[in-house]
Amino acid sequence: MNVAKITVKELGRAQIQERLGVQASAVSMAISHNRFPAAWFNEMEKLACAKGASLDRSLFNWKKAKADGGPVRQEGDHVPSA
């Protein structure tokens, strides 16, 4: 089940694009990965609240901390040079 697709349908693709200032292709990519960028959470949460819908936090690509407290690097992450 693609929960991201259901979420986009509930919130409205056009409203998400407008609220976030993203292209249709960005929303389509999120649906295909069944995961939204974490940076989208606040605006999508506001949109969900306005529509009386719930928003599953697990649909967002949150960074996880390592046991030592540092960030976990994910493939494609930018690593700043020293």
QUICORHU-V536722 format. One record per run of one state. SS is the DSSP state (alpha for helix, beta for strand, coil for the rest). FROM is the first residue (numbers start at 1). LEN is the number of residues. Records with the same first field share a line. If there is no record, write none. Layout:
SS=FROM-LEN  FROM-LEN
This chain:
coil=1-2  12-1  21-3  34-2  52-5  62-3  66-5  72-11
alpha=3-9  13-8  24-10  38-14  57-3
beta=36-2  60-2  65-1  71-1
